[in-house]
Amino acid sequence: MEIVLVRHGETEWTRSGQHTGRTDIPLTEQGRRQARLLGRLLGDRDFALVMTSPLRRAADTCALAGYGDHARVCDDLREIDYGEYEGRTTRDIRNEVPGWTVWTHPLPAGETLEEVGRRADRVLALARQAGGDVALFGHGHMLRVLGARWCGLPPATARHLVLEPAAVCVLGYEYEAPALRRWNRECPTP
């Protein structure tokens, strides 16, 4: 069994570096091209279960990659709720909170990493029950937490797992141990 993580294509805010949690921002034209290329990268692979975040940047990526008809919306796949930091860049936040990162500091009026980790664990439990390979279409920080939790690591460990827009990762096993089989494979530039 493998779990394929697919990060959505480019949006205006991924391009500018703004934290995009609950804001339902669309893909750019470049992001739409990337999503179609992700479909080629996945090679019409047959999945026992396909799930997508309810936010349209992930759902549209899923559909444009060719898996929209098979996808189940999973609220637990939504991006981290950044609270008061929604729409702001790390550089901007650091003007107020030196050294701030999403992995090391609180998100005022947002989620804790423990809450995000619990969501990730629920998603992984559903994936393990699928009876075959699974595709999860989602968002950068949440997919990074999924990778960490798959390996039994705390959510903050995800800070070491960089993930670009329109990238694919594969979670699997080395013998019986959960492992990152592939990480951050970017789709070809359209």
C-alpha positions as CSV (number, residue, x, y, z in Angstrom):
1,M,0.0,0.0,0.0
2,E,1.2,3.5,-0.8
3,I,-0.3,6.9,0.0
4,V,0.4,9.5,-2.6
5,L,0.3,13.1,-1.3
6,V,-0.4,15.7,-4.0
7,R,0.0,19.4,-3.2
8,H,-2.2,21.8,-5.1
9,G,-0.8,23.9,-7.9
10,E,0.2,27.5,-7.7
11,T,-2.1,30.3,-6.4
12,E,-1.4,34.0,-6.1
13,W,-0.6,33.5,-2.4
14,T,1.8,30.6,-2.9
15,R,3.6,32.8,-5.3
16,S,3.8,35.7,-2.8
17,G,4.4,33.5,0.2
18,Q,1.2,34.4,2.1
19,H,-0.1,31.8,4.5
20,T,-3.3,30.4,3.0
21,G,-5.3,28.4,5.4
22,R,-9.1,28.9,5.3
23,T,-9.1,31.5,2.5
24,D,-10.6,29.7,-0.6
25,I,-8.2,31.1,-3.2
26,P,-8.3,29.7,-6.8
27,L,-5.4,28.3,-8.8
28,T,-3.6,30.7,-11.1
29,E,-3.5,29.8,-14.8
30,Q,0.0,28.4,-14.1
31,G,-1.5,26.3,-11.2
32,R,-4.1,24.9,-13.6
33,R,-1.4,23.9,-16.1
34,Q,0.5,22.3,-13.2
35,A,-2.6,20.3,-12.1
36,R,-3.0,18.9,-15.6
37,L,0.6,17.9,-15.6
38,L,0.2,16.2,-12.2
39,G,-2.3,14.0,-13.9
40,R,0.3,12.9,-16.4
41,L,2.9,12.4,-13.6
42,L,0.4,10.2,-11.7
43,G,0.0,8.2,-15.0
44,D,-3.7,7.3,-14.7
45,R,-2.9,5.4,-11.6
46,D,-5.8,3.5,-10.1
47,F,-6.4,4.3,-6.4
48,A,-8.7,2.5,-3.9
49,L,-9.4,5.8,-2.4
50,V,-9.0,9.4,-3.5
51,M,-9.6,12.2,-1.0
52,T,-9.3,16.0,-1.4
53,S,-9.5,19.0,0.9
54,P,-12.7,20.9,0.5
55,L,-10.9,24.1,-0.5
56,R,-11.1,24.7,-4.2
57,R,-7.3,25.0,-4.9
58,A,-7.0,21.3,-3.9
59,A,-10.3,20.1,-5.3
60,D,-9.6,21.8,-8.6
61,T,-6.1,20.3,-8.7
62,C,-7.7,16.9,-8.1
63,A,-10.2,17.4,-10.9
64,L,-7.7,18.8,-13.4
65,A,-5.4,15.8,-12.7
66,G,-8.2,13.5,-13.7
67,Y,-9.4,12.2,-10.3
68,G,-12.3,14.5,-9.5
69,D,-15.0,12.0,-10.3
70,H,-13.5,9.5,-7.8
71,A,-12.7,12.0,-5.0
72,R,-14.2,12.1,-1.6
73,V,-14.1,15.5,0.2
74,C,-12.3,15.2,3.5
75,D,-12.5,18.2,5.8
76,D,-9.6,16.9,7.8
77,L,-7.3,17.5,4.7
78,R,-7.9,21.3,4.8
79,E,-4.8,23.4,5.4
80,I,-3.7,24.6,8.9
81,D,-5.9,27.4,10.3
82,Y,-3.4,30.2,10.6
83,G,-5.8,32.4,12.6
84,E,-4.6,36.0,12.8
85,Y,-1.7,35.2,10.5
86,E,-3.9,34.2,7.6
87,G,-2.8,36.0,4.4
88,R,0.4,37.2,6.0
89,T,4.0,36.3,5.0
90,T,6.5,34.9,7.4
91,R,8.7,37.9,6.9
92,D,5.8,40.2,7.8
93,I,5.0,38.2,11.0
94,R,8.7,38.2,12.0
95,N,8.6,42.0,12.1
96,E,6.4,41.5,15.2
97,V,7.6,38.1,16.4
98,P,11.3,37.6,15.7
99,G,12.2,34.1,14.6
100,W,8.6,33.1,14.2
101,T,7.7,29.9,12.3
102,V,4.4,28.0,12.0
103,W,6.3,25.0,13.6
104,T,7.7,26.8,16.7
105,H,5.2,29.5,17.7
106,P,1.5,29.8,18.4
107,L,-1.0,30.8,15.8
108,P,-3.2,33.4,17.6
109,A,-6.9,32.4,17.0
110,G,-5.7,29.5,14.9
111,E,-5.0,25.8,15.4
112,T,-2.3,24.2,17.5
113,L,0.1,21.7,15.9
114,E,-1.4,19.1,18.2
115,E,-4.9,19.7,16.7
116,V,-3.4,19.5,13.2
117,G,-1.6,16.3,14.2
118,R,-4.9,14.7,15.3
119,R,-6.5,15.6,12.0
120,A,-3.6,14.0,10.2
121,D,-3.9,10.9,12.2
122,R,-7.6,10.6,11.3
123,V,-6.8,11.0,7.6
124,L,-4.1,8.3,7.9
125,A,-6.5,6.0,9.6
126,L,-9.0,6.3,6.7
127,A,-6.2,5.7,4.2
128,R,-5.0,2.6,6.0
129,Q,-8.6,1.1,5.8
130,A,-8.8,1.7,2.0
131,G,-7.6,-1.7,1.0
132,G,-5.1,-0.4,-1.6
133,D,-3.2,2.7,-2.8
134,V,-4.6,6.1,-1.8
135,A,-4.3,9.6,-3.2
136,L,-4.6,12.7,-1.0
137,F,-4.9,16.1,-2.6
138,G,-4.2,18.9,-0.2
139,H,-2.0,21.7,1.1
140,G,1.7,22.3,1.8
141,H,1.8,22.4,5.6
142,M,-0.9,19.8,6.2
143,L,0.7,17.3,3.8
144,R,4.0,17.9,5.5
145,V,2.3,17.0,8.9
146,L,0.9,13.9,7.2
147,G,4.4,12.8,6.2
148,A,5.7,13.3,9.8
149,R,2.8,11.5,11.4
150,W,3.0,8.6,8.9
151,C,6.5,8.1,10.3
152,G,5.3,8.3,13.9
153,L,7.0,11.7,14.4
154,P,5.6,14.8,16.2
155,P,3.8,17.3,13.9
156,A,6.6,19.9,14.4
157,T,9.0,17.5,12.7
158,A,7.3,18.5,9.4
159,R,9.4,21.7,9.4
160,H,12.1,19.4,7.9
161,L,9.9,18.3,5.0
162,V,9.8,21.1,2.4
163,L,7.0,20.7,-0.1
164,E,6.6,22.9,-3.3
165,P,3.3,23.6,-5.1
166,A,2.3,20.9,-7.5
167,A,4.6,18.3,-6.0
168,V,4.0,14.6,-5.3
169,C,5.2,12.6,-2.3
170,V,4.8,8.8,-1.7
171,L,4.3,7.3,1.8
172,G,4.9,3.6,2.0
173,Y,6.9,1.1,3.9
174,E,10.4,-0.3,4.2
175,Y,9.6,-3.8,5.3
176,E,7.1,-3.2,8.0
177,A,8.3,0.3,9.0
178,P,6.3,3.4,7.7
179,A,8.7,5.4,5.5
180,L,8.9,8.3,3.1
181,R,9.3,6.5,-0.3
182,R,9.6,9.7,-2.3
183,W,9.4,13.4,-1.3
184,N,8.7,16.7,-3.1
185,R,8.8,15.4,-6.7
186,E,7.8,18.5,-8.6
187,C,5.8,18.2,-11.7
188,P,7.6,19.4,-14.9
189,T,7.4,23.2,-15.5
190,P,4.6,23.8,-18.0
